[in-house]
């Protein structure tokens, strides 16, 4: 099962993250304390999306 990147970004923004900058292959999101790189693919697998949520310290919902 896969997760749309757009849904993952909305989940991050809902928990106080914002776009810091665009890298070569990733979009970098931050909340002021933590910096999370999100790959620029249309879909991410569920395990990767949950790991990104875990790194960010927000509840995984995927």
matplotlib code that plots the C-alpha trace (Angstrom):
import matplotlib.pyplot as plt

x = [0.0, 1.3, 0.7, 0.4, 3.1, 0.5, -1.3, 1.9, 2.8, -0.7, -0.2, 3.1, 1.6, -1.3, 1.3, 3.2, 5.8, 6.5, 8.6, 12.1, 13.6, 13.7, 16.8, 17.9, 15.7, 14.0, 11.7, 13.0, 10.3, 10.9, 9.0, 11.9, 13.5, 13.5, 14.3, 12.7, 13.6, 10.7, 11.4, 9.8, 7.9, 4.2, 3.8, 5.8, 5.3, 3.5, 6.6, 8.6, 5.8, 5.4, 9.2, 9.2, 6.3, 8.3, 11.4, 9.2, 7.7, 4.1, 1.6, 1.8, -1.6, -0.8]
y = [0.0, 3.4, 6.9, 10.0, 12.6, 15.3, 13.6, 13.2, 16.8, 17.9, 15.7, 17.4, 20.9, 20.0, 19.3, 22.5, 21.8, 24.1, 24.0, 25.2, 24.7, 22.6, 20.4, 18.5, 15.4, 16.2, 18.9, 19.9, 20.4, 21.8, 22.8, 24.9, 22.0, 19.1, 18.9, 16.2, 15.5, 14.2, 12.6, 14.1, 11.1, 11.0, 8.1, 6.8, 3.3, 3.2, 2.1, 5.1, 7.5, 6.1, 6.3, 10.0, 10.6, 8.8, 11.0, 14.1, 13.1, 13.1, 10.2, 7.9, 7.6, 5.6]
z = [0.0, -0.8, 0.5, -1.6, -1.0, -0.8, 2.1, 4.0, 3.6, 4.7, 7.8, 8.5, 8.0, 10.3, 13.1, 12.7, 10.0, 7.1, 3.9, 4.7, 1.2, -1.9, -2.3, -5.4, -4.7, -1.5, 0.0, 3.5, 6.1, 9.6, 12.7, 14.1, 16.0, 13.7, 10.0, 7.9, 4.2, 2.1, -1.3, -4.3, -5.6, -6.2, -3.8, -0.9, 0.6, 3.9, 5.9, 4.7, 5.5, 9.0, 9.6, 8.5, 11.0, 13.7, 13.0, 13.1, 16.4, 15.2, 15.2, 12.2, 10.6, 7.5]

ax = plt.figure().add_subplot(projection="3d")
ax.plot(x, y, z, "-o")
ax.set_aspect("equal")
plt.show()
